[in-house]
Amino acid sequence: MNYRIVLSPGAKADIKSVIRWYLNIDPNLAARFLVEYKTVLRRIRRWPYAFAIRTDASRRARMNRFPYYVRYTVAMSVVTITAIAQQRRGNSRT
C-alpha cells in the first residue's frame, strides 16, 4: 500500500531553505539533494512503519548522502512530513 504524503508548511519552508543553501554552494549539489530527498519520500510512502518511532509518536528517515533527516507522522493512509532537519543541529520542531 502506498501512503499519501502531505507536507506541513514548516516542512515546505525547511526544504526551500535547504535547497537555497545548496544552490549557493553548487547547483549540482542542490540537484543531488533533491534526488535523495525524493528517494527518501518514496521509501516513506511505501514503508512508513519501517523507521523507528520516537517518544512523541513521530518517525525519522535519515538521508544517506546528506546530513538531514525527514521527520513525519503516520495517521491511517496519510504521512505528514513535519520537518526536514540537520542531523547535527537541533530544530525547534524536532
ABEGO torsion letter per residue (X at the ends): XBBBBBBBAAAAAAAAAAAAAAAAABAAAAAAAAAAAAAAAAAAAABAAABBBBAAGBBBBBBAABBBBBBBBBBEABBBBABBBBAABBBAAX
